Amino acid sequence: MTTCSTHVLDAALGVPAAGLAVGLAGPDGDPLAEAVTDADGRVRFDADLAPGTHTLTFATGAWFAAAGRETFHPEVRVAFAVADHPAQPHHHVALLLSPFAYTTYRGS
């Protein structure tokens, strides 16, 4: 079983991005799961990921708007590859977010 989690930090304020909606889609583009980040800015999806390219979509526009903040990115989509490889049973995709930029990386 291959799983996925994410951690989103509001880099502009230096705090976790709590309450941010995140969707997970499979290689065919069909939704696998939806969640909202917890108080620590984290989500762990229980979906079993098949090999292929998956996508996390972060609803950043709505999240910034709810806080009364302007943003350039109405959403952030991060595609990542899942290999048919038993040595990589979990993928952690981190997002550092600010109103006008973002950075992502594979965490542990």
N, CA, C and O atoms as a printed pandas DataFrame, in Angstrom:
     atom_number atom_name residue_name chain_id  residue_number  x_coord  y_coord  z_coord
0              1         N          MET        A               1    0.849   -1.188    0.000
1              2        CA          MET        A               1    0.000    0.000    0.000
2              3         C          MET        A               1    0.885    1.238    0.000
3              4         O          MET        A               1    1.801    1.352    0.814
4              5         N          THR        A               2    0.612    2.159   -0.908
5              6        CA          THR        A               2    1.325    3.426   -0.976
6              7         C          THR        A               2    0.368    4.530   -0.558
7              8         O          THR        A               2   -0.733    4.631   -1.099
8              9         N          THR        A               3    0.771    5.354    0.392
9             10        CA          THR        A               3   -0.074    6.420    0.919
10            11         C          THR        A               3    0.560    7.785    0.659
11            12         O          THR        A               3    1.670    7.886    0.136
12            13         N          CYS        A               4   -0.177    8.834    1.039
13            14        CA          CYS        A               4    0.263   10.201    0.777
14            15         C          CYS        A               4   -0.153   11.105    1.936
15            16         O          CYS        A               4   -1.216   10.931    2.531
16            17         N          SER        A               5    0.710   12.074    2.241
17            18        CA          SER        A               5    0.371   13.108    3.213
18            19         C          SER        A               5    0.925   14.432    2.716
19            20         O          SER        A               5    1.750   14.474    1.803
20            21         N          THR        A               6    0.458   15.515    3.331
21            22        CA          THR        A               6    0.965   16.835    3.000
22            23         C          THR        A               6    1.040   17.676    4.262
23            24         O          THR        A               6    0.359   17.406    5.252
24            25         N          HIS        A               7    1.876   18.694    4.208
25            26        CA          HIS        A               7    2.032   19.658    5.294
26            27         C          HIS        A               7    2.173   21.011    4.622
27            28         O          HIS        A               7    3.068   21.209    3.801
28            29         N          VAL        A               8    1.293   21.944    4.966
29            30        CA          VAL        A               8    1.304   23.263    4.337
30            31         C          VAL        A               8    1.635   24.309    5.385
31            32         O          VAL        A               8    0.997   24.383    6.436
32            33         N          LEU        A               9    2.644   25.115    5.084
33            34        CA          LEU        A               9    3.042   26.205    5.964
34            35         C          LEU        A               9    2.813   27.536    5.271
35            36         O          LEU        A               9    3.148   27.696    4.097
36            37         N          ASP        A              10    2.244   28.488    5.994
37            38        CA          ASP        A              10    2.088   29.848    5.497
38            39         C          ASP        A              10    3.434   30.539    5.728
39            40         O          ASP        A              10    3.727   31.008    6.827
40            41         N          ALA        A              11    4.235   30.590    4.679
41            42        CA          ALA        A              11    5.598   31.125    4.803
42            43         C          ALA        A              11    5.600   32.622    5.080
43            44         O          ALA        A              11    6.552   33.128    5.674
44            45         N          ALA        A              12    4.574   33.339    4.671
45            46        CA          ALA        A              12    4.520   34.781    4.898
46            47         C          ALA        A              12    4.289   35.110    6.371
47            48         O          ALA        A              12    4.820   36.097    6.881
48            49         N          LEU        A              13    3.496   34.283    7.052
49            50        CA          LEU        A              13    3.203   34.528    8.469
50            51         C          LEU        A              13    3.996   33.626    9.410
51            52         O          LEU        A              13    4.049   33.871   10.615
52            53         N          GLY        A              14    4.613   32.582    8.856
53            54        CA          GLY        A              14    5.394   31.671    9.684
54            55         C          GLY        A              14    4.558   30.758   10.554
55            56         O          GLY        A              14    4.960   30.412   11.665
56            57         N          VAL        A              15    3.388   30.363   10.052
57            58        CA          VAL        A              15    2.481   29.496   10.810
58            59         C          VAL        A              15    1.943   28.398    9.900
59            60         O          VAL        A              15    2.015   28.526    8.678
60            61         N          PRO        A              16    1.401   27.311   10.479
61            62        CA          PRO        A              16    0.758   26.285    9.653
62            63         C          PRO        A              16   -0.461   26.856    8.927
63            64         O          PRO        A              16   -1.129   27.755    9.439
64            65         N          ALA        A              17   -0.741   26.343    7.761
65            66        CA          ALA        A              17   -1.905   26.761    6.974
66            67         C          ALA        A              17   -3.085   25.879    7.353
67            68         O          ALA        A              17   -3.427   24.943    6.630
68            69         N          ALA        A              18   -3.698   26.177    8.473
69            70        CA          ALA        A              18   -4.839   25.401    8.962
70            71         C          ALA        A              18   -6.092   25.749    8.176
71            72         O          ALA        A              18   -6.292   26.903    7.796
72            73         N          GLY        A              19   -6.946   24.739    7.929
73            74        CA          GLY        A              19   -8.225   24.965    7.283
74            75         C          GLY        A              19   -8.170   25.094    5.773
75            76         O          GLY        A              19   -9.104   25.628    5.173
76            77         N          LEU        A              20   -7.108   24.624    5.142
77            78        CA          LEU        A              20   -6.942   24.699    3.687
78            79         C          LEU        A              20   -7.458   23.409    3.047
79            80         O          LEU        A              20   -7.014   22.319    3.406
80            81         N          ALA        A              21   -8.391   23.529    2.104
81            82        CA          ALA        A              21   -8.939   22.359    1.411
82            83         C          ALA        A              21   -7.911   21.804    0.432
83            84         O          ALA        A              21   -7.257   22.551   -0.295
84            85         N          VAL        A              22   -7.781   20.467    0.427
85            86        CA          VAL        A              22   -6.824   19.772   -0.437
86            87         C          VAL        A              22   -7.527   18.578   -1.072
87            88         O          VAL        A              22   -8.221   17.818   -0.397
88            89         N          GLY        A              23   -7.337   18.427   -2.378
89            90        CA          GLY        A              23   -7.885   17.280   -3.089
90            91         C          GLY        A              23   -6.766   16.420   -3.640
91            92         O          GLY        A              23   -5.721   16.935   -4.038
92            93         N          LEU        A              24   -6.974   15.125   -3.665
93            94        CA          LEU        A              24   -6.019   14.168   -4.208
94            95         C          LEU        A              24   -6.669   13.466   -5.391
95            96         O          LEU        A              24   -7.762   12.914   -5.268
96            97         N          ALA        A              25   -5.988   13.488   -6.549
97            98        CA          ALA        A              25   -6.499   12.822   -7.750
98            99         C          ALA        A              25   -5.510   11.762   -8.213
99           100         O          ALA        A              25   -4.301   11.889   -8.018
100          101         N          GLY        A              26   -6.044   10.719   -8.828
101          102        CA          GLY        A              26   -5.223    9.622   -9.334
102          103         C          GLY        A              26   -4.711    9.877  -10.733
103          104         O          GLY        A              26   -4.956   10.940  -11.303
104          105         N          PRO        A              27   -3.998    8.906  -11.293
105          106        CA          PRO        A              27   -3.404    9.054  -12.623
106          107         C          PRO        A              27   -4.419    9.353  -13.729
107          108         O          PRO        A              27   -4.069    9.983  -14.727
108          109         N          ASP        A              28   -5.668    8.910  -13.568
109          110        CA          ASP        A              28   -6.691    9.171  -14.571
110          111         C          ASP        A              28   -7.395   10.510  -14.350
111          112         O          ASP        A              28   -8.286   10.880  -15.114
112          113         N          GLY        A              29   -6.990   11.241  -13.296
113          114        CA          GLY        A              29   -7.590   12.530  -12.980
114          115         C          GLY        A              29   -8.812   12.453  -12.095
115          116         O          GLY        A              29   -9.332   13.477  -11.653
116          117         N          ASP        A              30   -9.277   11.235  -11.831
117          118        CA          ASP        A              30  -10.443   11.070  -10.965
118          119         C          ASP        A              30  -10.071   11.365   -9.513
119          120         O          ASP        A              30   -8.992   10.981   -9.063
120          121         N          PRO        A              31  -10.960   12.046   -8.770
121          122        CA          PRO        A              31  -10.693   12.331   -7.360
122          123         C          PRO        A              31  -10.591   11.050   -6.534
123          124         O          PRO        A              31  -11.396   10.132   -6.690
124          125         N          LEU        A              32   -9.596   11.004   -5.658
125          126        CA          LEU        A              32   -9.435    9.875   -4.738
126          127         C          LEU        A              32   -9.866   10.242   -3.327
127          128         O          LEU        A              32  -10.411    9.412   -2.599
128          129         N          ALA        A              33   -9.617   11.506   -2.942
129          130        CA          ALA        A              33   -9.932   11.932   -1.585
130          131         C          ALA        A              33   -9.902   13.454   -1.501
131          132         O          ALA        A              33   -9.247   14.127   -2.297
132          133         N          GLU        A              34  -10.624   13.973   -0.521
133          134        CA          GLU        A              34  -10.596   15.401   -0.212
134          135         C          GLU        A              34  -10.479   15.536    1.291
135          136         O          GLU        A              34  -10.986   14.707    2.047
136          137         N          ALA        A              35   -9.799   16.601    1.718
137          138        CA          ALA        A              35   -9.621   16.834    3.148
138          139         C          ALA        A              35   -9.325   18.308    3.374
139          140         O          ALA        A              35   -9.166   19.081    2.429
140          141         N          VAL        A              36   -9.257   18.678    4.637
141          142        CA          VAL        A              36   -8.905   20.034    5.045
142          143         C          VAL        A              36   -7.753   19.908    6.034
143          144         O          VAL        A              36   -7.775   19.050    6.915
144          145         N          THR        A              37   -6.747   20.768    5.884
145          146        CA          THR        A              37   -5.596   20.693    6.780
146          147         C          THR        A              37   -6.017   20.938    8.230
147          148         O          THR        A              37   -6.909   21.739    8.510
148          149         N          ASP        A              38   -5.355   20.231    9.133
149          150        CA          ASP        A              38   -5.650   20.375   10.560
150          151         C          ASP        A              38   -4.947   21.618   11.124
151          152         O          ASP        A              38   -4.371   22.401   10.369
152          153         N          ALA        A              39   -4.995   21.793   12.431
153          154        CA          ALA        A              39   -4.408   22.974   13.078
154          155         C          ALA        A              39   -2.912   23.085   12.841
155          156         O          ALA        A              39   -2.347   24.175   12.935
156          157         N          ASP        A              40   -2.264   21.966   12.534
157          158        CA          ASP        A              40   -0.829   21.969   12.256
158          159         C          ASP        A              40   -0.555   22.046   10.754
159          160         O          ASP        A              40    0.598   21.929   10.339
160          161         N          GLY        A              41   -1.589   22.239    9.931
161          162        CA          GLY        A              41   -1.421   22.345    8.483
162          163         C          GLY        A              41   -1.203   21.016    7.789
163          164         O          GLY        A              41   -0.653   20.977    6.688
164          165         N          ARG        A              42   -1.627   19.923    8.415
165          166        CA          ARG        A              42   -1.345   18.584    7.880
166          167         C          ARG        A              42   -2.600   17.841    7.454
167          168         O          ARG        A              42   -3.687   18.036    7.999
168          169         N          VAL        A              43   -2.408   16.977    6.454
169          170        CA          VAL        A              43   -3.433   16.031    6.011
170          171         C          VAL        A              43   -2.732   14.722    5.706
171          172         O          VAL        A              43   -1.664   14.704    5.095
172          173         N          ARG        A              44   -3.338   13.635    6.135
173          174        CA          ARG        A              44   -2.863   12.303    5.748
174          175         C          ARG        A              44   -4.019   11.609    5.038
175          176         O          ARG        A              44   -5.092   11.413    5.609
176          177         N          PHE        A              45   -3.781   11.244    3.790
177          178        CA          PHE        A              45   -4.797   10.549    3.003
178          179         C          PHE        A              45   -4.628    9.050    3.184
179          180         O          PHE        A              45   -3.508    8.540    3.154
180          181         N          ASP        A              46   -5.747    8.336    3.374
181          182        CA          ASP        A              46   -5.710    6.887    3.555
182          183         C          ASP        A              46   -5.841    6.127    2.243
183          184         O          ASP        A              46   -5.826    4.896    2.242
184          185         N          ALA        A              47   -5.968    6.839    1.122
185          186        CA          ALA        A              47   -6.134    6.190   -0.176
186          187         C          ALA        A              47   -4.887    5.397   -0.551
187          188         O          ALA        A              47   -3.764    5.828   -0.285
188          189         N          ASP        A              48   -5.089    4.246   -1.165
189          190        CA          ASP        A              48   -3.986    3.429   -1.674
190          191         C          ASP        A              48   -3.658    3.924   -3.079
191          192         O          ASP        A              48   -4.489    3.838   -3.982
192          193         N          LEU        A              49   -2.441    4.445   -3.259
193          194        CA          LEU        A              49   -2.056    5.048   -4.527
194          195         C          LEU        A              49   -1.457    4.017   -5.477
195          196         O          LEU        A              49   -0.483    3.338   -5.151
196          197         N          ALA        A              50   -2.054    3.916   -6.647
197          198        CA          ALA        A              50   -1.527    3.046   -7.701
198          199         C          ALA        A              50   -0.339    3.743   -8.366
199          200         O          ALA        A              50   -0.215    4.963   -8.264
200          201         N          PRO        A              51    0.525    3.004   -9.036
201          202        CA          PRO        A              51    1.616    3.652   -9.763
202          203         C          PRO        A              51    1.076    4.637  -10.801
203          204         O          PRO        A              51    0.028    4.409  -11.404
204          205         N          GLY        A              52    1.806    5.729  -10.997
205          206        CA          GLY        A              52    1.417    6.746  -11.969
206          207         C          GLY        A              52    1.560    8.135  -11.385
207          208         O          GLY        A              52    2.052    8.307  -10.270
208          209         N          THR        A              53    1.128    9.117  -12.144
209          210        CA          THR        A              53    1.220   10.511  -11.715
210          211         C          THR        A              53   -0.060   10.926  -11.011
211          212         O          THR        A              53   -1.149   10.846  -11.580
212          213         N          HIS        A              54    0.079   11.365   -9.783
213          214        CA          HIS        A              54   -1.036   11.821   -8.957
214          215         C          HIS        A              54   -0.942   13.334   -8.796
215          216         O          HIS        A              54    0.109   13.929   -9.034
216          217         N          THR        A              55   -2.052   13.950   -8.390
217          218        CA          THR        A              55   -2.080   15.400   -8.242
218          219         C          THR        A              55   -2.730   15.785   -6.917
219          220         O          THR        A              55   -3.787   15.274   -6.549
220          221         N          LEU        A              56   -2.068   16.700   -6.212
221          222        CA          LEU        A              56   -2.675   17.351   -5.057
222          223         C          LEU        A              56   -3.092   18.745   -5.512
223          224         O          LEU        A              56   -2.304   19.460   -6.131
224          225         N          THR        A              57   -4.328   19.132   -5.206
225          226        CA          THR        A              57   -4.818   20.468   -5.538
226          227         C          THR        A              57   -5.176   21.183   -4.250
227          228         O          THR        A              57   -6.015   20.719   -3.478
228          229         N          PHE        A              58   -4.536   22.306   -4.029
229          230        CA          PHE        A              58   -4.716   23.106   -2.825
230          231         C          PHE        A              58   -5.598   24.311   -3.179
231          232         O          PHE        A              58   -5.269   25.051   -4.107
232          233         N          ALA        A              59   -6.689   24.521   -2.474
233          234        CA          ALA        A              59   -7.630   25.611   -2.742
234          235         C          ALA        A              59   -7.131   26.904   -2.090
235          236         O          ALA        A              59   -7.738   27.411   -1.147
236          237         N          THR        A              60   -6.043   27.417   -2.596
237          238        CA          THR        A              60   -5.374   28.569   -1.984
238          239         C          THR        A              60   -6.174   29.868   -2.119
239          240         O          THR        A              60   -6.167   30.694   -1.206
240          241         N          GLY        A              61   -6.861   30.055   -3.247
241          242        CA          GLY        A              61   -7.622   31.293   -3.436
242          243         C          GLY        A              61   -8.692   31.467   -2.388
243          244         O          GLY        A              61   -8.802   32.533   -1.782
244          245         N          ALA        A              62   -9.479   30.440   -2.166
245          246        CA          ALA        A              62  -10.543   30.498   -1.157
246          247         C          ALA        A              62   -9.959   30.663    0.242
247          248         O          ALA        A              62  -10.515   31.378    1.076
248          249         N          TRP        A              63   -8.831   29.994    0.493
249          250        CA          TRP        A              63   -8.207   30.063    1.818
250          251         C          TRP        A              63   -7.702   31.472    2.114
251          252         O          TRP        A              63   -7.942   31.999    3.200
252          253         N          PHE        A              64   -7.002   32.087    1.153
253          254        CA          PHE        A              64   -6.528   33.459    1.357
254          255         C          PHE        A              64   -7.710   34.427    1.454
255          256         O          PHE        A              64   -7.694   35.328    2.292
256          257         N          ALA        A              65   -8.736   34.255    0.610
257          258        CA          ALA        A              65   -9.898   35.142    0.638
258          259         C          ALA        A              65  -10.598   35.101    1.992
259          260         O          ALA        A              65  -11.033   36.135    2.498
260          261         N          ALA        A              66  -10.710   33.909    2.581
261          262        CA          ALA        A              66  -11.355   33.771    3.891
262          263         C          ALA        A              66  -10.601   34.534    4.973
263          264         O          ALA        A              66  -11.183   34.939    5.979
264          265         N          ALA        A              67   -9.299   34.728    4.758
265          266        CA          ALA        A              67   -8.480   35.465    5.718
266          267         C          ALA        A              67   -8.370   36.947    5.339
267          268         O          ALA        A              67   -7.673   37.709    6.008
268          269         N          GLY        A              68   -9.063   37.357    4.260
269          270        CA          GLY        A              68   -8.999   38.742    3.827
270          271         C          GLY        A              68   -7.663   39.121    3.203
271          272         O          GLY        A              68   -7.241   40.276    3.259
272          273         N          ARG        A              69   -7.004   38.128    2.606
273          274        CA          ARG        A              69   -5.684   38.348    2.010
274          275         C          ARG        A              69   -5.752   38.146    0.499
275          276         O          ARG        A              69   -6.450   37.256    0.013
276          277         N          GLU        A              70   -5.031   38.969   -0.226
277          278        CA          GLU        A              70   -4.942   38.848   -1.675
278          279         C          GLU        A              70   -3.964   37.728   -2.024
279          280         O          GLU        A              70   -3.027   37.456   -1.273
280          281         N          THR        A              71   -4.190   37.082   -3.168
281          282        CA          THR        A              71   -3.266   36.057   -3.636
282          283         C          THR        A              71   -3.231   36.049   -5.150
283          284         O          THR        A              71   -4.193   36.453   -5.804
284          285         N          PHE        A              72   -2.137   35.595   -5.700
285          286        CA          PHE        A              72   -1.951   35.492   -7.143
286          287         C          PHE        A              72   -2.408   34.134   -7.666
287          288         O          PHE        A              72   -2.826   34.023   -8.819
288          289         N          HIS        A              73   -2.332   33.108   -6.832
289          290        CA          HIS        A              73   -2.639   31.739   -7.240
290          291         C          HIS        A              73   -3.993   31.302   -6.679
291          292         O          HIS        A              73   -4.106   31.082   -5.473
292          293         N          PRO        A              74   -5.027   31.170   -7.525
293          294        CA          PRO        A              74   -6.323   30.718   -7.022
294          295         C          PRO        A              74   -6.298   29.265   -6.555
295          296         O          PRO        A              74   -7.121   28.851   -5.738
296          297         N          GLU        A              75   -5.353   28.503   -7.076
297          298        CA          GLU        A              75   -5.123   27.142   -6.595
298          299         C          GLU        A              75   -3.691   26.764   -6.922
299          300         O          GLU        A              75   -3.058   27.343   -7.805
300          301         N          VAL        A              76   -3.204   25.789   -6.196
301          302        CA          VAL        A              76   -1.872   25.244   -6.459
302          303         C          VAL        A              76   -2.055   23.759   -6.738
303          304         O          VAL        A              76   -2.656   23.033   -5.946
304          305         N          ARG        A              77   -1.531   23.321   -7.873
305          306        CA          ARG        A              77   -1.574   21.894   -8.235
306          307         C          ARG        A              77   -0.150   21.367   -8.236
307          308         O          ARG        A              77    0.745   21.931   -8.867
308          309         N          VAL        A              78    0.036   20.279   -7.518
309          310        CA          VAL        A              78    1.341   19.644   -7.444
310          311         C          VAL        A              78    1.194   18.212   -7.930
311          312         O          VAL        A              78    0.494   17.402   -7.324
312          313         N          ALA        A              79    1.867   17.915   -9.036
313          314        CA          ALA        A              79    1.868   16.553   -9.569
314          315         C          ALA        A              79    3.087   15.822   -9.026
315          316         O          ALA        A              79    4.165   16.402   -8.899
316          317         N          PHE        A              80    2.908   14.545   -8.708
317          318        CA          PHE        A              80    4.026   13.743   -8.213
318          319         C          PHE        A              80    3.872   12.311   -8.709
319          320         O          PHE        A              80    2.765   11.818   -8.926
320          321         N          ALA        A              81    5.006   11.669   -8.879
321          322        CA          ALA        A              81    5.028   10.317   -9.453
322          323         C          ALA        A              81    5.083    9.264   -8.357
323          324         O          ALA        A              81    5.856    9.370   -7.405
324          325         N          VAL        A              82    4.255    8.257   -8.512
325          326        CA          VAL        A              82    4.259    7.090   -7.630
326          327         C          VAL        A              82    4.759    5.914   -8.456
327          328         O          VAL        A              82    4.126    5.511   -9.433
328          329         N          ALA        A              83    5.890    5.375   -8.056
329          330        CA          ALA        A              83    6.468    4.229   -8.765
330          331         C          ALA        A              83    5.942    2.933   -8.155
331          332         O          ALA        A              83    5.512    2.900   -7.002
332          333         N          ASP        A              84    5.986    1.892   -8.936
333          334        CA          ASP        A              84    5.629    0.564   -8.437
334          335         C          ASP        A              84    6.859    0.025   -7.716
335          336         O          ASP        A              84    7.584   -0.828   -8.229
336          337         N          HIS        A              85    7.074    0.553   -6.503
337          338        CA          HIS        A              85    8.329    0.324   -5.801
338          339         C          HIS        A              85    8.046    0.119   -4.315
339          340         O          HIS        A              85    7.675    1.078   -3.638
340          341         N          PRO        A              86    8.206   -1.076   -3.788
341          342        CA          PRO        A              86    7.861   -1.335   -2.380
342          343         C          PRO        A              86    8.737   -0.581   -1.381
343          344         O          PRO        A              86    8.373   -0.478   -0.210
344          345         N          ALA        A              87    9.868   -0.057   -1.811
345          346        CA          ALA        A              87   10.741    0.687   -0.897
346          347         C          ALA        A              87   10.226    2.104   -0.642
347          348         O          ALA        A              87   10.756    2.797    0.226
348          349         N          GLN        A              88    9.202    2.547   -1.381
349          350        CA          GLN        A              88    8.631    3.881   -1.196
350          351         C          GLN        A              88    7.135    3.759   -0.881
351          352         O          GLN        A              88    6.295    4.088   -1.719
352          353         N          PRO        A              89    6.804    3.284    0.328
353          354        CA          PRO        A              89    5.397    3.063    0.648
354          355         C          PRO        A              89    4.624    4.333    1.008
355          356         O          PRO        A              89    3.400    4.290    1.131
356          357         N          HIS        A              90    5.318    5.462    1.180
357          358        CA          HIS        A              90    4.640    6.690    1.571
358          359         C          HIS        A              90    5.271    7.881    0.860
359          360         O          HIS        A              90    6.492    7.971    0.730
360          361         N          HIS        A              91    4.408    8.799    0.398
361          362        CA          HIS        A              91    4.865   10.035   -0.241
362          363         C          HIS        A              91    4.360   11.204    0.587
363          364         O          HIS        A              91    3.160   11.337    0.827
364          365         N          HIS        A              92    5.289   12.055    1.024
365          366        CA          HIS        A              92    4.933   13.254    1.775
366          367         C          HIS        A              92    5.277   14.449    0.901
367          368         O          HIS        A              92    6.438   14.655    0.547
368          369         N          VAL        A              93    4.262   15.236    0.553
369          370        CA          VAL        A              93    4.433   16.388   -0.332
370          371         C          VAL        A              93    4.199   17.646    0.495
371          372         O          VAL        A              93    3.071   17.932    0.896
372          373         N          ALA        A              94    5.262   18.392    0.747
373          374        CA          ALA        A              94    5.165   19.607    1.557
374          375         C          ALA        A              94    4.979   20.822    0.660
375          376         O          ALA        A              94    5.476   20.859   -0.466
376          377         N          LEU        A              95    4.253   21.822    1.175
377          378        CA          LEU        A              95    4.011   23.060    0.437
378          379         C          LEU        A              95    4.301   24.240    1.347
379          380         O          LEU        A              95    3.718   24.365    2.424
380          381         N          LEU        A              96    5.206   25.106    0.905
381          382        CA          LEU        A              96    5.470   26.374    1.573
382          383         C          LEU        A              96    4.735   27.429    0.760
383          384         O          LEU        A              96    5.016   27.608   -0.425
384          385         N          LEU        A              97    3.801   28.127    1.385
385          386        CA          LEU        A              97    2.863   28.969    0.683
386          387         C          LEU        A              97    2.973   30.421    1.123
387          388         O          LEU        A              97    3.084   30.708    2.315
388          389         N          SER        A              98    2.942   31.328    0.167
389          390        CA          SER        A              98    2.790   32.755    0.452
390          391         C          SER        A              98    1.796   33.299   -0.573
391          392         O          SER        A              98    1.462   32.590   -1.522
392          393         N          PRO        A              99    1.318   34.523   -0.415
393          394        CA          PRO        A              99    0.292   35.019   -1.340
394          395         C          PRO        A              99    0.723   35.078   -2.808
395          396         O          PRO        A              99   -0.125   34.994   -3.696
396          397         N          PHE        A             100    2.012   35.219   -3.077
397          398        CA          PHE        A             100    2.447   35.407   -4.452
398          399         C          PHE        A             100    3.502   34.409   -4.914
399          400         O          PHE        A             100    4.103   34.580   -5.974
400          401         N          ALA        A             101    3.723   33.376   -4.124
401          402        CA          ALA        A             101    4.710   32.355   -4.493
402          403         C          ALA        A             101    4.456   31.096   -3.670
403          404         O          ALA        A             101    3.803   31.130   -2.628
404          405         N          TYR        A             102    4.993   29.984   -4.171
405          406        CA          TYR        A             102    4.953   28.749   -3.399
406          407         C          TYR        A             102    6.142   27.881   -3.780
407          408         O          TYR        A             102    6.707   28.012   -4.866
408          409         N          THR        A             103    6.504   27.002   -2.874
409          410        CA          THR        A             103    7.573   26.036   -3.088
410          411         C          THR        A             103    7.066   24.701   -2.579
411          412         O          THR        A             103    6.351   24.634   -1.579
412          413         N          THR        A             104    7.435   23.661   -3.263
413          414        CA          THR        A             104    7.043   22.319   -2.840
414          415         C          THR        A             104    8.262   21.410   -2.873
415          416         O          THR        A             104    9.210   21.643   -3.622
416          417         N          TYR        A             105    8.219   20.370   -2.045
417          418        CA          TYR        A             105    9.311   19.405   -2.023
418          419         C          TYR        A             105    8.795   18.089   -1.459
419          420         O          TYR        A             105    7.749   18.033   -0.813
420          421         N          ARG        A             106    9.548   17.043   -1.717
421          422        CA          ARG        A             106    9.208   15.752   -1.140
422          423         C          ARG        A             106    9.818   15.677    0.255
423          424         O          ARG        A             106   11.034   15.752    0.433
424          425         N          GLY        A             107    8.956   15.530    1.213
425          426        CA          GLY        A             107    9.409   15.410    2.596
426          427         C          GLY        A             107    9.526   13.951    2.994
427          428         O          GLY        A             107    9.489   13.049    2.158
428          429         N          SER        A             108    9.667   13.751    4.283
429          430        CA          SER        A             108    9.805   12.381    4.785
430          431         C          SER        A             108    8.677   12.065    5.759
431          432         O          SER        A             108    8.614   10.958    6.293
